[in-house]
């Protein structure tokens, strides 16, 4: 048996008008099938979001950067490189000057560090690939969380054990609501949604 696509279901449910209207709303009638179609689409979008964020392929970066070494072994604080996390909605990525500043002194001749020096000489930024992303309708403020003492690993997983940063935590609405509930944080929809 072949499963119908979401578009096929939605079309079928919204174009077949055999039931009487459920209610009168400004601008038209709402049928049982229309309500059912919307329910199917909302459910499918939610399942799709969980699948999209929860089972993502590994992120390939333009060069090697070991969080395991920098955070786990050396003990750098996340905000040493992600300096805007405590004062901005985004954590930000380190500028090339941050990487080069350290690696002029620490292992400057390492093959793994060579791309940093090459990028500096060419005056080209390293184009890191984004690891975490939220839908446009979600508002997330790093500074609000960092300044209230939420540890980075709460949302990003055990980065100190990762070679390259990967999606380890599924940023679903349920995850965020549970965290807010557990920590007496605001649960009003407008806290996180535009």
KEDRENDO-837070 format. One line per field, with one value per atom (N, C-alpha, C): residue number from 1; residue in three letters; chain; x, y, z. Coordinates in steps of 0.05 Angstrom, whole numbers, padded with zeros to 5 digits. Each point is the difference from the previous one (the first is absolute). Example, Ala and Ser with C-alpha at 12.3 -4.5 7.8 and 13.67 -1.06 7.14 Angstrom:
BEGIN
rogu	c(1, 1, 1, 2, 2, 2);
zase	c(ALA, ALA, ALA, SER, SER, SER);
torpa	c(A, A, A, A, A, A);
east	c(00264, -00018, 00018, -00007, 00016, -00015);
north	c(-00114, 00024, 00024, 00021, 00024, 00022);
up	c(00156, 00000, 00000, -00014, 00001, 00014);
END
This chain:
BEGIN
rogu	c(1, 1, 1, 2, 2, 2, 3, 3, 3, 4, 4, 4, 5, 5, 5, 6, 6, 6, 7, 7, 7, 8, 8, 8, 9, 9, 9, 10, 10, 10, 11, 11, 11, 12, 12, 12, 13, 13, 13, 14, 14, 14, 15, 15, 15, 16, 16, 16, 17, 17, 17, 18, 18, 18, 19, 19, 19, 20, 20, 20, 21, 21, 21, 22, 22, 22, 23, 23, 23, 24, 24, 24, 25, 25, 25, 26, 26, 26, 27, 27, 27, 28, 28, 28, 29, 29, 29, 30, 30, 30, 31, 31, 31, 32, 32, 32, 33, 33, 33, 34, 34, 34, 35, 35, 35, 36, 36, 36, 37, 37, 37, 38, 38, 38, 39, 39, 39, 40, 40, 40, 41, 41, 41, 42, 42, 42, 43, 43, 43, 44, 44, 44, 45, 45, 45, 46, 46, 46, 47, 47, 47, 48, 48, 48, 49, 49, 49, 50, 50, 50, 51, 51, 51, 52, 52, 52, 53, 53, 53, 54, 54, 54, 55, 55, 55, 56, 56, 56, 57, 57, 57, 58, 58, 58, 59, 59, 59, 60, 60, 60, 61, 61, 61, 62, 62, 62, 63, 63, 63, 64, 64, 64, 65, 65, 65, 66, 66, 66, 67, 67, 67, 68, 68, 68, 69, 69, 69, 70, 70, 70, 71, 71, 71, 72, 72, 72, 73, 73, 73, 74, 74, 74, 75, 75, 75, 76, 76, 76, 77, 77, 77, 78, 78, 78, 79, 79, 79, 80, 80, 80, 81, 81, 81, 82, 82, 82, 83, 83, 83, 84, 84, 84, 85, 85, 85, 86, 86, 86, 87, 87, 87, 88, 88, 88, 89, 89, 89, 90, 90, 90, 91, 91, 91, 92, 92, 92, 93, 93, 93, 94, 94, 94, 95, 95, 95, 96, 96, 96, 97, 97, 97, 98, 98, 98, 99, 99, 99, 100, 100, 100, 101, 101, 101, 102, 102, 102, 103, 103, 103, 104, 104, 104, 105, 105, 105, 106, 106, 106, 107, 107, 107, 108, 108, 108, 109, 109, 109, 110, 110, 110, 111, 111, 111, 112, 112, 112, 113, 113, 113, 114, 114, 114, 115, 115, 115, 116, 116, 116, 117, 117, 117, 118, 118, 118, 119, 119, 119, 120, 120, 120, 121, 121, 121, 122, 122, 122, 123, 123, 123, 124, 124, 124, 125, 125, 125, 126, 126, 126, 127, 127, 127, 128, 128, 128, 129, 129, 129, 130, 130, 130, 131, 131, 131, 132, 132, 132, 133, 133, 133, 134, 134, 134, 135, 135, 135, 136, 136, 136, 137, 137, 137, 138, 138, 138, 139, 139, 139, 140, 140, 140, 141, 141, 141, 142, 142, 142, 143, 143, 143, 144, 144, 144, 145, 145, 145, 146, 146, 146, 147, 147, 147, 148, 148, 148, 149, 149, 149, 150, 150, 150, 151, 151, 151, 152, 152, 152, 153, 153, 153, 154, 154, 154, 155, 155, 155, 156, 156, 156, 157, 157, 157, 158, 158, 158, 159, 159, 159, 160, 160, 160, 161, 161, 161, 162, 162, 162, 163, 163, 163, 164, 164, 164, 165, 165, 165, 166, 166, 166, 167, 167, 167, 168, 168, 168, 169, 169, 169, 170, 170, 170, 171, 171, 171, 172, 172, 172, 173, 173, 173, 174, 174, 174, 175, 175, 175, 176, 176, 176, 177, 177, 177, 178, 178, 178, 179, 179, 179, 180, 180, 180, 181, 181, 181, 182, 182, 182, 183, 183, 183, 184, 184, 184, 185, 185, 185, 186, 186, 186, 187, 187, 187, 188, 188, 188, 189, 189, 189, 190, 190, 190, 191, 191, 191, 192, 192, 192, 193, 193, 193, 194, 194, 194);
zase	c(UNK, UNK, UNK, UNK, UNK, UNK, UNK, UNK, UNK, UNK, UNK, UNK, UNK, UNK, UNK, UNK, UNK, UNK, UNK, UNK, UNK, UNK, UNK, UNK, UNK, UNK, UNK, UNK, UNK, UNK, UNK, UNK, UNK, UNK, UNK, UNK, UNK, UNK, UNK, UNK, UNK, UNK, UNK, UNK, UNK, UNK, UNK, UNK, UNK, UNK, UNK, UNK, UNK, UNK, UNK, UNK, UNK, UNK, UNK, UNK, UNK, UNK, UNK, UNK, UNK, UNK, UNK, UNK, UNK, UNK, UNK, UNK, UNK, UNK, UNK, UNK, UNK, UNK, UNK, UNK, UNK, UNK, UNK, UNK, UNK, UNK, UNK, UNK, UNK, UNK, UNK, UNK, UNK, UNK, UNK, UNK, UNK, UNK, UNK, UNK, UNK, UNK, UNK, UNK, UNK, UNK, UNK, UNK, UNK, UNK, UNK, UNK, UNK, UNK, UNK, UNK, UNK, UNK, UNK, UNK, UNK, UNK, UNK, UNK, UNK, UNK, UNK, UNK, UNK, UNK, UNK, UNK, UNK, UNK, UNK, UNK, UNK, UNK, UNK, UNK, UNK, UNK, UNK, UNK, UNK, UNK, UNK, UNK, UNK, UNK, UNK, UNK, UNK, UNK, UNK, UNK, UNK, UNK, UNK, UNK, UNK, UNK, UNK, UNK, UNK, UNK, UNK, UNK, UNK, UNK, UNK, UNK, UNK, UNK, UNK, UNK, UNK, UNK, UNK, UNK, UNK, UNK, UNK, UNK, UNK, UNK, UNK, UNK, UNK, UNK, UNK, UNK, UNK, UNK, UNK, UNK, UNK, UNK, UNK, UNK, UNK, UNK, UNK, UNK, UNK, UNK, UNK, UNK, UNK, UNK, UNK, UNK, UNK, UNK, UNK, UNK, UNK, UNK, UNK, UNK, UNK, UNK, UNK, UNK, UNK, UNK, UNK, UNK, UNK, UNK, UNK, UNK, UNK, UNK, UNK, UNK, UNK, UNK, UNK, UNK, UNK, UNK, UNK, UNK, UNK, UNK, UNK, UNK, UNK, UNK, UNK, UNK, UNK, UNK, UNK, UNK, UNK, UNK, UNK, UNK, UNK, UNK, UNK, UNK, UNK, UNK, UNK, UNK, UNK, UNK, UNK, UNK, UNK, UNK, UNK, UNK, UNK, UNK, UNK, UNK, UNK, UNK, UNK, UNK, UNK, UNK, UNK, UNK, UNK, UNK, UNK, UNK, UNK, UNK, UNK, UNK, UNK, UNK, UNK, UNK, UNK, UNK, UNK, UNK, UNK, UNK, UNK, UNK, UNK, UNK, UNK, UNK, UNK, UNK, UNK, UNK, UNK, UNK, UNK, UNK, UNK, UNK, UNK, UNK, UNK, UNK, UNK, UNK, UNK, UNK, UNK, UNK, UNK, UNK, UNK, UNK, UNK, UNK, UNK, UNK, UNK, UNK, UNK, UNK, UNK, UNK, UNK, UNK, UNK, UNK, UNK, UNK, UNK, UNK, UNK, UNK, UNK, UNK, UNK, UNK, UNK, UNK, UNK, UNK, UNK, UNK, UNK, UNK, UNK, UNK, UNK, UNK, UNK, UNK, UNK, UNK, UNK, UNK, UNK, UNK, UNK, UNK, UNK, UNK, UNK, UNK, UNK, UNK, UNK, UNK, UNK, UNK, UNK, UNK, UNK, UNK, UNK, UNK, UNK, UNK, UNK, UNK, UNK, UNK, UNK, UNK, UNK, UNK, UNK, UNK, UNK, UNK, UNK, UNK, UNK, UNK, UNK, UNK, UNK, UNK, UNK, UNK, UNK, UNK, UNK, UNK, UNK, UNK, UNK, UNK, UNK, UNK, UNK, UNK, UNK, UNK, UNK, UNK, UNK, UNK, UNK, UNK, UNK, UNK, UNK, UNK, UNK, UNK, UNK, UNK, UNK, UNK, UNK, UNK, UNK, UNK, UNK, UNK, UNK, UNK, UNK, UNK, UNK, UNK, UNK, UNK, UNK, UNK, UNK, UNK, UNK, UNK, UNK, UNK, UNK, UNK, UNK, UNK, UNK, UNK, UNK, UNK, UNK, UNK, UNK, UNK, UNK, UNK, UNK, UNK, UNK, UNK, UNK, UNK, UNK, UNK, UNK, UNK, UNK, UNK, UNK, UNK, UNK, UNK, UNK, UNK, UNK, UNK, UNK, UNK, UNK, UNK, UNK, UNK, UNK, UNK, UNK, UNK, UNK, UNK, UNK, UNK, UNK, UNK, UNK, UNK, UNK, UNK, UNK, UNK, UNK, UNK, UNK, UNK, UNK, UNK, UNK, UNK, UNK, UNK, UNK, UNK, UNK, UNK, UNK, UNK, UNK, UNK, UNK, UNK, UNK, UNK, UNK, UNK, UNK, UNK, UNK, UNK, UNK, UNK, UNK, UNK, UNK, UNK, UNK, UNK, UNK, UNK, UNK, UNK, UNK, UNK, UNK, UNK, UNK, UNK, UNK, UNK, UNK, UNK, UNK, UNK);
torpa	c(A, A, A, A, A, A, A, A, A, A, A, A, A, A, A, A, A, A, A, A, A, A, A, A, A, A, A, A, A, A, A, A, A, A, A, A, A, A, A, A, A, A, A, A, A, A, A, A, A, A, A, A, A, A, A, A, A, A, A, A, A, A, A, A, A, A, A, A, A, A, A, A, A, A, A, A, A, A, A, A, A, A, A, A, A, A, A, A, A, A, A, A, A, A, A, A, A, A, A, A, A, A, A, A, A, A, A, A, A, A, A, A, A, A, A, A, A, A, A, A, A, A, A, A, A, A, A, A, A, A, A, A, A, A, A, A, A, A, A, A, A, A, A, A, A, A, A, A, A, A, A, A, A, A, A, A, A, A, A, A, A, A, A, A, A, A, A, A, A, A, A, A, A, A, A, A, A, A, A, A, A, A, A, A, A, A, A, A, A, A, A, A, A, A, A, A, A, A, A, A, A, A, A, A, A, A, A, A, A, A, A, A, A, A, A, A, A, A, A, A, A, A, A, A, A, A, A, A, A, A, A, A, A, A, A, A, A, A, A, A, A, A, A, A, A, A, A, A, A, A, A, A, A, A, A, A, A, A, A, A, A, A, A, A, A, A, A, A, A, A, A, A, A, A, A, A, A, A, A, A, A, A, A, A, A, A, A, A, A, A, A, A, A, A, A, A, A, A, A, A, A, A, A, A, A, A, A, A, A, A, A, A, A, A, A, A, A, A, A, A, A, A, A, A, A, A, A, A, A, A, A, A, A, A, A, A, A, A, A, A, A, A, A, A, A, A, A, A, A, A, A, A, A, A, A, A, A, A, A, A, A, A, A, A, A, A, A, A, A, A, A, A, A, A, A, A, A, A, A, A, A, A, A, A, A, A, A, A, A, A, A, A, A, A, A, A, A, A, A, A, A, A, A, A, A, A, A, A, A, A, A, A, A, A, A, A, A, A, A, A, A, A, A, A, A, A, A, A, A, A, A, A, A, A, A, A, A, A, A, A, A, A, A, A, A, A, A, A, A, A, A, A, A, A, A, A, A, A, A, A, A, A, A, A, A, A, A, A, A, A, A, A, A, A, A, A, A, A, A, A, A, A, A, A, A, A, A, A, A, A, A, A, A, A, A, A, A, A, A, A, A, A, A, A, A, A, A, A, A, A, A, A, A, A, A, A, A, A, A, A, A, A, A, A, A, A, A, A, A, A, A, A, A, A, A, A, A, A, A, A, A, A, A, A, A, A, A, A, A, A, A, A, A, A, A, A, A, A, A, A, A, A, A, A, A, A, A, A, A, A, A, A, A, A, A, A, A, A, A, A, A, A);
east	c(00017, -00017, 00018, -00006, 00015, -00014, 00016, -00012, -00004, -00023, -00004, 00018, 00007, 00017, -00017, 00013, -00014, -00017, 00012, -00014, -00026, 00002, -00024, -00021, 00008, -00019, -00013, 00016, -00011, -00019, 00007, -00017, -00027, 00002, -00024, -00018, 00012, -00016, -00012, 00014, -00011, -00019, 00001, -00017, -00026, -00001, -00025, -00016, -00023, -00017, -00027, -00001, -00025, -00012, 00016, -00010, -00011, -00019, -00010, 00022, -00002, 00020, 00001, 00024, 00003, -00007, 00010, -00006, 00002, -00013, 00001, 00023, 00019, 00022, 00000, 00011, 00002, 00015, -00012, 00013, -00007, -00017, -00007, -00007, -00006, -00007, 00024, 00001, 00021, -00012, 00008, -00011, 00016, -00012, 00014, 00025, -00002, 00023, 00023, -00007, 00021, 00014, -00015, 00012, 00018, -00009, 00016, 00025, -00003, 00024, 00021, -00010, 00019, 00014, -00016, 00012, 00021, -00005, 00020, 00025, -00003, 00023, 00016, -00013, 00015, 00015, -00013, 00013, 00024, -00004, 00022, 00023, -00006, 00021, 00016, -00014, 00013, 00018, -00010, 00016, 00024, -00005, 00022, 00022, -00008, 00019, 00017, -00013, 00015, 00020, -00010, 00018, 00023, -00006, 00020, 00022, -00008, 00019, 00013, -00015, 00009, 00018, 00000, 00015, 00016, 00014, 00015, 00027, 00009, 00026, 00022, 00024, 00022, 00006, 00007, 00007, 00030, 00006, 00028, 00009, 00022, 00011, 00023, 00006, 00021, 00028, 00004, 00026, -00005, 00021, -00002, 00000, -00019, 00000, -00010, 00017, -00008, -00010, -00026, -00011, 00010, 00005, 00010, 00027, 00017, 00026, -00003, -00013, -00001, -00016, -00023, -00018, 00007, 00000, 00004, 00028, 00021, 00027, 00012, -00001, 00012, -00017, -00027, -00018, -00010, 00001, -00011, -00029, -00009, -00029, -00012, -00025, -00014, 00001, -00003, -00002, 00028, 00021, 00025, -00001, -00012, -00003, -00027, -00021, -00027, -00007, 00014, -00001, -00026, -00017, -00026, -00021, 00004, -00020, -00011, 00016, -00010, -00013, 00002, -00012, -00017, -00006, -00014, -00019, -00018, -00018, 00016, 00021, 00016, 00027, 00010, 00026, 00023, -00003, 00021, 00022, 00016, 00024, 00024, 00022, 00024, 00011, 00009, 00013, 00027, 00010, 00026, 00022, -00002, 00021, 00002, -00023, 00000, 00016, -00006, 00014, 00030, 00006, 00028, 00015, -00013, 00013, 00011, -00015, 00009, 00022, -00006, 00018, 00025, 00005, 00026, 00019, -00011, 00016, -00003, -00024, -00006, 00000, 00019, 00003, -00001, 00015, -00002, 00008, 00016, 00010, -00016, -00022, -00016, -00014, -00002, -00015, -00029, -00011, -00028, -00005, 00020, -00002, 00006, 00012, 00008, -00023, -00025, -00022, -00006, 00005, -00005, 00020, 00025, 00020, -00005, -00008, -00006, -00024, -00021, -00023, 00008, 00018, 00009, 00015, 00018, 00016, -00017, -00022, -00018, -00022, 00000, -00021, -00028, -00004, -00025, -00009, -00025, -00010, -00003, 00001, -00006, -00030, -00011, -00029, -00011, -00003, -00010, -00029, -00007, -00028, -00016, -00025, -00017, -00009, 00001, -00007, -00029, -00007, -00027, -00015, -00025, -00017, -00029, -00014, -00028, -00018, -00025, -00018, -00002, -00007, -00002, -00020, -00021, -00020, 00007, 00024, 00009, 00021, -00004, 00019, 00015, 00026, 00017, 00022, 00004, 00020, 00021, 00024, 00022, 00006, 00000, 00008, -00019, -00026, -00020, 00006, 00009, 00005, 00028, 00020, 00027, 00001, -00013, 00000, -00017, -00016, -00015, 00014, 00023, 00016, -00007, -00014, -00006, 00027, 00008, 00025, -00003, 00020, -00001, -00008, 00010, -00006, -00029, -00016, -00029, -00012, 00007, -00011, 00018, 00026, 00020, 00012, -00007, 00012, 00028, 00013, 00027, 00021, 00001, 00018, 00030, 00006, 00028, 00009, -00018, 00008, -00002, -00008, -00004, 00026, 00006, 00022, -00009, -00021, -00013, -00028, -00009, -00027, -00021, -00018, -00022, -00026, -00022, -00026, -00004, 00001, -00003, -00027, -00011, -00026, -00020, -00024, -00021, -00014, 00001, -00013, -00029, -00016, -00028, -00015, -00024, -00016, -00003, -00004, -00003, 00024, 00024, 00025, 00001, -00006, 00002, -00021, -00025, -00022, 00007, 00010, 00007, 00022, 00020, 00022, -00011, -00017, -00012, -00017, -00015, -00017, 00016, 00021, 00018, 00015, 00004, 00016, -00016, -00026, -00018, 00006, 00005, 00004, -00027, -00003, -00025, -00011, -00026, -00012, -00019, -00002, -00017, 00011, -00019, 00008, 00018, -00005, 00016, 00028, 00007, 00027, 00019, -00010, 00016, -00010, -00024, -00012, -00007, 00006, -00006, -00030);
north	c(-00024, 00024, 00025, 00019, 00025, 00021, 00014, 00021, 00025, 00014, 00025, 00022, 00019, 00022, 00019, 00018, 00020, 00018, 00007, 00018, -00013, -00027, -00014, -00001, -00006, 00000, 00027, 00021, 00027, 00008, -00006, 00006, -00015, -00025, -00017, 00011, 00005, 00008, 00028, 00018, 00027, 00003, -00018, 00004, -00017, -00019, -00015, 00013, 00011, 00015, -00014, -00023, -00014, 00004, 00008, 00004, 00028, 00004, 00026, 00017, 00026, 00017, -00005, 00002, -00003, 00026, 00022, 00026, 00022, 00021, 00024, 00017, 00008, 00018, 00023, 00023, 00022, -00008, 00005, -00006, -00027, -00016, -00025, -00022, -00024, -00023, -00018, -00013, -00019, -00028, -00018, -00027, -00019, -00022, -00021, -00009, -00003, -00009, 00020, 00026, 00021, -00001, -00003, -00002, -00025, -00022, -00025, 00004, 00014, 00004, 00017, 00021, 00016, -00016, -00017, -00017, -00018, -00012, -00018, 00016, 00024, 00016, 00009, 00009, 00008, -00023, -00023, -00024, -00008, 00000, -00007, 00019, 00026, 00020, -00005, -00007, -00005, -00024, -00022, -00024, 00005, 00016, 00007, 00016, 00018, 00016, -00018, -00019, -00018, -00016, -00011, -00015, 00017, 00024, 00018, 00007, 00006, 00008, -00023, -00022, -00022, -00020, -00003, -00021, 00011, 00022, 00013, -00013, 00001, -00012, 00017, -00011, 00015, 00025, 00021, 00026, -00001, 00005, 00001, 00029, 00005, 00027, 00004, 00025, 00005, -00007, -00002, -00009, -00013, -00013, -00014, 00019, -00004, 00015, -00019, -00008, -00019, 00013, -00001, 00009, -00017, -00026, -00018, 00010, 00010, 00010, 00028, 00019, 00027, 00004, -00014, 00002, -00021, -00026, -00022, -00002, 00003, -00002, 00026, 00021, 00026, 00014, -00004, 00013, 00027, 00007, 00026, 00002, 00022, 00005, 00005, -00009, 00004, 00029, 00019, 00028, 00012, -00015, 00010, 00004, -00019, 00001, 00011, -00007, 00009, 00024, 00022, 00023, 00015, -00002, 00015, -00015, -00024, -00016, 00015, 00014, 00012, 00027, 00011, 00027, 00002, -00022, 00001, -00024, 00001, -00022, -00024, 00005, -00021, -00003, -00024, -00005, 00010, -00001, 00010, -00020, 00005, -00017, 00017, -00012, 00016, 00012, 00025, 00011, -00014, 00002, -00012, 00009, 00025, 00012, -00016, -00010, -00016, -00025, -00015, -00025, 00005, 00020, 00005, 00011, 00016, 00011, -00022, -00021, -00023, -00016, -00005, -00018, 00013, 00025, 00011, -00010, -00007, -00009, -00030, -00011, -00028, -00016, -00018, -00018, 00015, 00021, 00016, -00016, -00021, -00015, -00025, -00005, -00024, 00001, -00023, -00002, 00007, -00006, 00006, 00029, 00016, 00029, 00015, -00013, 00013, 00014, -00011, 00014, 00027, 00003, 00025, 00021, -00007, 00018, 00007, -00020, 00005, 00019, -00004, 00018, 00028, 00003, 00026, 00014, -00014, 00012, 00008, -00016, 00007, 00019, 00007, 00018, -00011, -00026, -00013, -00013, 00005, -00013, -00030, -00015, -00028, -00003, -00013, -00002, -00025, 00002, -00022, -00005, -00025, -00009, 00002, 00010, 00003, -00028, -00004, -00026, 00001, 00021, 00002, 00023, -00006, 00020, -00005, 00022, -00002, 00012, -00008, 00012, 00030, 00015, 00029, 00010, -00016, 00009, -00004, -00010, -00004, 00021, 00012, 00020, -00013, 00000, -00011, 00020, 00007, 00020, -00014, -00003, -00012, 00015, 00027, 00016, -00005, -00003, -00004, -00027, -00020, -00026, 00000, 00010, 00001, 00016, 00023, 00018, -00010, -00021, -00012, -00026, -00006, -00023, -00026, 00000, -00024, -00009, -00024, -00011, -00006, 00006, -00004, -00029, -00019, -00028, -00007, 00016, -00005, -00002, 00019, 00001, -00012, 00000, -00009, -00027, -00012, -00026, 00002, -00023, -00001, 00007, 00026, 00010, -00007, 00000, -00005, -00028, -00018, -00027, -00003, 00021, -00002, 00009, -00014, 00009, 00025, -00002, 00024, 00002, 00025, 00004, -00013, -00015, -00013, 00004, -00005, 00002, -00024, 00004, -00022, 00002, 00024, 00005, 00009, -00012, 00008, 00024, 00022, 00025, 00001, -00018, 00000, 00019, 00006, 00017, -00013, -00026, -00016, 00002, -00001, 00002, 00028, 00021, 00027, 00004, -00008, 00003, -00015, -00024, -00016, 00014, 00011, 00014, 00025, 00015, 00024, -00008, -00021, -00009, -00009, -00016, -00009, 00022, 00022, 00022, 00026, -00003, 00023, 00024, -00006, 00020, 00006, 00023, 00007, -00021, -00006, -00019, 00013, 00027, 00014, -00004, -00004, -00005, 00021, 00026, 00022, 00001, -00016, -00001, -00011, -00019, -00014, 00003, 00010, 00002, 00028, 00007, 00027, 00002);
up	c(00000, 00000, 00000, -00017, -00001, 00016, 00017, 00017, -00016, 00004, -00014, 00011, -00017, 00009, 00016, 00016, 00015, -00018, -00023, -00019, -00010, -00006, -00009, 00022, 00024, 00023, 00004, 00000, 00005, -00023, -00024, -00023, 00002, 00006, 00003, 00022, 00023, 00023, -00003, -00015, -00002, -00024, -00020, -00023, 00001, 00019, 00003, 00021, -00008, 00019, 00004, 00012, 00003, 00028, 00019, 00027, 00003, 00018, 00006, 00014, -00001, 00014, 00030, 00012, 00028, 00014, -00011, 00012, -00021, 00006, -00017, 00010, -00017, 00007, -00019, 00009, -00018, -00026, -00023, -00025, -00012, 00013, -00012, 00020, -00011, 00016, 00004, 00023, 00005, 00000, -00017, -00001, 00017, 00007, 00015, -00014, -00027, -00015, 00000, 00000, 00001, 00026, 00022, 00026, 00001, -00010, -00001, -00016, -00023, -00017, 00014, 00014, 00015, 00023, 00013, 00021, -00011, -00024, -00012, -00007, -00012, -00008, 00024, 00021, 00024, 00013, 00001, 00011, -00017, -00026, -00018, 00002, 00003, 00003, 00025, 00022, 00025, -00002, -00012, -00003, -00018, -00021, -00019, 00015, 00017, 00015, 00018, 00014, 00017, -00016, -00023, -00017, -00011, -00007, -00012, 00020, 00025, 00019, 00016, 00002, 00017, -00013, -00026, -00012, -00024, 00006, -00022, -00005, -00025, -00007, 00013, 00004, 00012, -00017, 00014, -00013, -00007, -00026, -00009, 00001, 00013, 00002, -00020, -00007, -00021, 00010, 00026, 00011, 00026, 00010, 00025, 00024, 00018, 00025, 00021, 00019, 00020, 00025, 00005, 00025, 00023, -00006, 00021, 00011, -00018, 00009, 00013, -00015, 00009, 00026, 00001, 00024, 00021, -00009, 00018, 00012, -00016, 00011, 00009, -00017, 00007, 00020, -00001, 00019, -00007, -00026, -00009, 00006, 00011, 00004, -00027, -00004, -00026, -00008, 00019, -00007, -00007, 00002, -00010, -00030, -00013, -00029, -00009, 00015, -00007, 00018, -00005, 00017, 00002, -00020, 00001, 00016, 00009, 00013, 00025, 00015, 00024, -00004, -00025, -00004, -00026, -00012, -00025, -00003, -00020, -00005, -00011, -00015, -00012, 00015, 00000, 00013, -00016, -00027, -00018, -00003, -00020, -00006, 00005, 00007, 00005, -00026, 00001, -00024, -00004, -00023, -00007, 00018, 00009, 00018, 00027, 00009, 00025, -00004, -00021, -00006, -00004, -00016, -00007, 00024, 00017, 00023, 00018, 00004, 00016, -00015, -00025, -00015, -00011, 00006, -00005, 00021, 00024, 00022, 00005, -00003, 00006, -00025, -00003, -00023, -00027, -00003, -00025, -00025, 00003, -00024, -00005, 00014, -00003, -00027, -00013, -00026, 00004, 00024, 00005, 00002, 00007, 00004, -00027, -00018, -00026, -00014, 00000, -00014, 00014, 00025, 00014, -00011, -00001, -00011, -00029, -00016, -00028, -00003, 00016, -00002, 00008, 00020, 00009, -00023, -00013, -00021, -00024, -00005, -00022, 00008, 00026, 00011, -00007, 00004, -00004, 00026, 00008, 00024, -00004, 00022, -00002, 00000, -00020, -00002, 00013, 00027, 00016, -00008, 00001, -00006, 00026, -00002, 00023, 00009, 00026, 00012, 00010, 00014, 00012, -00014, -00006, -00013, 00009, 00004, 00008, -00022, -00001, -00019, 00004, -00021, 00001, 00020, 00006, 00018, 00030, 00005, 00027, 00008, 00023, 00010, 00023, -00003, 00021, 00006, 00025, 00008, 00017, -00012, 00015, 00026, -00002, 00024, 00023, -00005, 00021, 00014, -00014, 00011, 00014, -00013, 00011, 00026, 00000, 00023, 00023, -00004, 00021, 00009, -00011, 00009, -00013, -00023, -00014, -00013, 00006, -00011, -00030, -00015, -00030, -00007, 00017, -00007, 00003, 00013, 00003, -00028, -00018, -00027, -00021, 00005, -00020, 00005, 00022, 00006, 00011, 00003, 00011, -00021, -00006, -00021, 00006, 00026, 00009, -00008, -00006, -00009, -00030, -00015, -00029, -00015, -00021, -00017, -00014, -00016, -00012, 00012, 00003, 00011, -00018, 00013, -00014, 00015, -00014, 00014, 00017, 00026, 00019, 00014, 00001, 00014, -00021, 00002, -00018, 00011, -00014, 00009, -00008, 00012, -00006, 00019, -00006, 00018, 00027, -00001, 00025, 00018, -00012, 00015, 00014, -00015, 00011, 00022, -00006, 00020, 00025, -00002, 00024, 00016, -00013, 00013, 00014, -00014, 00013, 00024, -00003, 00022, 00024, -00005, 00021, 00015, -00014, 00011, 00006, 00002, 00006, -00019, -00025, -00021, -00012, -00014, -00012, -00019, 00001, -00018, -00020, 00000, -00018, -00029, -00019, -00028, -00011, 00007, -00011, 00010, 00020, 00010, -00022, -00015, -00020, -00029, -00003, -00027, -00008, -00025, -00010, -00005);
END
